[in-house]
Amino acid sequence: MSNETKVMTAKEAISRFVHDGDSLALGNYTEGIPYNLIFEIIRQRKRKLTYYSQSGSADAEFLVAGDCLERMCSAFIHKWGGRGAGSMVERYQRAGKLQVEDYTNFTYNARLAAGAYGYEFMPVLPAIMDSDVFHVRDYMGKDKFGVVKSPFSGRDIPVVPAANPDVCILHVQRADVNGNAQHWGGLGSTVHACLASRKIIVSCEEIVGYDVIKSSPPSHDCPRLPG
C-alpha cells in the first residue's frame, strides 16, 4: 500500500474536486447522508451543478436553497411540507430555476450501472414505455431514453444513456488514509454511483489502519469501495 495520505478537510476536498458546472452524485441511499460535504458545497457557493440523487430528501432541499443546482436527476424526491407548501425543489422547479429529470429506481440505477461498466447505454424493461416517466422529458429531451431493436426477437427495447458524474460524495462508517472505505447499510445505487463517477469524496466516522479494512473483506452488507 502507498504511504501517501488522502486525508484532508471537507473544505479542501470540495475546493479541489467540485467545480461550477460539474455533475455531482450522492452515493448514499436514504441514510448516512454526507451533510458536512453538502454544507461545504453550499458555503463555497458552487453553482450550476447537475445533481444525481436516487432518493432526494433534505440533501436536495439544502442544495437547491443554496442556489447550487441547475439540474437534478432522481427517482424520488421527498416533498417537504405537503401540497403547495415548503418544498424548495418544487418552488424552484415551478419558478423555472431548476430542471428535473425523473426516472424510476430501476432506470436511474441502470444509468449508473452502464457508466460503471463502461457501456454507452443499458437496456431497461419495456413496460417503462407505457409510463409518463418515458414520455415526460425535461433537460435531457430525446436523450432521456432511446429505443433499439432486439437482435434476437426484433422487439423494441428501451435503453437509458450511461451516467458518469464528475464527482460522487459519500459518507461511510470507516476508511483508511489511502481512501479505502467501507460502508454498512442500505446500498441502493451506492456502489454504481461510486464506480461510475470520475472522482469520489468520502467522509467517514472513523479512520482506521489498512489492516482493519483488509480484515473485513467485501460482502453484500459491507462493500469495499475504491480508494
N, C-alpha and C positions, 0 to 999 in steps of 0.2 A: 504494500500500500504506500502511496505517496505521503510524505510528511507535510505537504502543503495544506494549510488550513483554509477552509472555505467559510469560516465563521466571520460574520460581520453584523453590524447593526441593521435594523429594518430600514432606517433612514438611508444608509449606504446602499443596501440592496436595491431599494426602489429607485434611487437616483441613478444607479449604474445600469439597471436592466429593464426598467419600464420607461418608455418614451411616448410622447404625444403621438397619437395616431396608431398606436400598437393595438393588436388583438390580445386580449387578456382572458385566460381561462381560470375558473375556480376549480381546483382539484377536489375539494371536499364535497361530500354529498349530504346535505341537510344537517350535519353535525360537525363540531370542531372547526368552524369557520375561522380563517386567519384574520381576525378583525384588526390585529395590530398592523398587518400589511395593508389592509384595506384603508384604515385610517391614515396610514403614512402616504398612500396614493392620493388621498384627499388633501392632506396637509401640503403635499408638494404640488398640488394643483395640476395634476396630469389631465390632459384634455383629449377629446375626440377618440376615446377608446372604444373598441368593439369588445363587448363582454360576453363570454360564454359561461353560462351557469345552468346546470341541468335542473336545479330546483331553487330558483331565485327567491330569496327571502329578505331579511334585513340587510344582507350584503348588497343586494341590488338597490335597495332603498337609499342606503347611505351614499353609494357611488353616484346615483342619479342626483340626489340632493346636493352633492358636492360638485355638480356640473362636470363630472369626469367622463360620462358616457355619451356617445353619439349613436351607437347601435348596440343591440342586445340580441343574442341568440339563446333561446331557452326552451325547455319542455314544460316548465311550470313556473309561474310567478305568483307568490302569495300576495293576495290583495288585502293589504292592511286597511283597517278602518271601515270595511263594508262598502256597499254600493255608493259610488259618487263621493266618497269621503277622503280618507287620509293618504291613500297610496301615492307616493311620489312617482313611481313608474307610470301609473295611469295618468297622473296630471301632466307629466312631460310628454307622454305619448299623445294625449288629446291636444296638447298645445303645439304639436309638430316639432318638438325639441328632442324626441327620442324615437328611433325606428326599432321595431321589434319583429324578429322573425321567429315564428312559432313552430316547433317540432314536437313530435311525440317522444317519450322516453327512448323508444327503440331507434327511431330515426336520428335523434340527437346523438345517441351513443354510436350509431353506425358511422356518422361523420367523423367522430374522433377515432374510432377503430380503423377506418380507412387511412386516416392521417398517420396513426401509429404504425400500421403495417406497410406504409409506403405506397398504398394504392391511390389511384386518381379518383375513384368513386367506389361506392359499395351498394349492392342491391339490397332492397328492403321489401317488405311484404306488400303484395299487390293491393290489398284492401285499403291502403292509405290513399289510393287514387279516388276513392269514393268519399273522402272527407274534405272539410274546409282547410285542414292543415296542408293538404296538397294544393288546393285551388287558391287560397288567400295568400298573397305574397307581398312582402314589403321591399326592403332594400336589395334583396338578392334577385328579385324578379324571376326570369326564366331559369336562373341558375340555382334556385332553391331545390328543385327536383329535376331529374331527367327521366327519360323513358327509353329503354333499349329492347331489342328483340332477343329473346332467348335463343341461343344457337341449338338448343335441344328440342324445344317444343314450339318455337315460333311465337310464343305469347309475349305480350308487352310486360316488361318488368321495370318498375320504378327504381331509380337509383338516386343516391344523395352524394354530393361532392365531398371530397376529403376536407377536413378542417385541420389546419396546422397553426394553432395560435402562436404568437410571438413569445408569450410568457405564460406559465402556469404558476399560480400561487397555491400553496398547500400547507396545512398545519398537521403535524404528526405528534405522536407521543414521545419518540426519541430519535436521535440522529447522532452520527459521529462527525468529527471535524472535517472529514473528507466529503461530506454531503450524502453519505448513505443514510437513508431514512426508513423507518418502519412505522406503519400505520395500522391501528386496530379500529374496527367499527364498520359502519356502513360504507360500502365501496362505491356503488353507483358507477359513475364514469371516471373514478379516481385514477385508475391505472392507465386507461387510454388517454385521459386528459394530459397526464404527465408525459407519456411516451410520444404523443402527437406534437407536443409543444417544443419549440426551439430552445427555450430556457425554462428552468424550474427554480422558483424561490421557495424555500422551505423554512417555516418557523416550527419550533418544537418545544415541548415541555422540558426536555432533559437532553443534555449532550453526554454521550457515553463513549467508551472505547470501542474500537472496531471489533475487538474480541467478543464484546457483548452482542453487537449486531450479528456477528457470524455465528454465535451460539444459538440463535433463533432463526433457522432457515425459513425462507419464504413459504407461506401457506395461504390458503384461501382467506383466512381471517387476518393475516399479517403479511402483506406483500412487501418485499424489499424493493424500494424504488431506486432508480439510478442516481448516482452522485454527480 
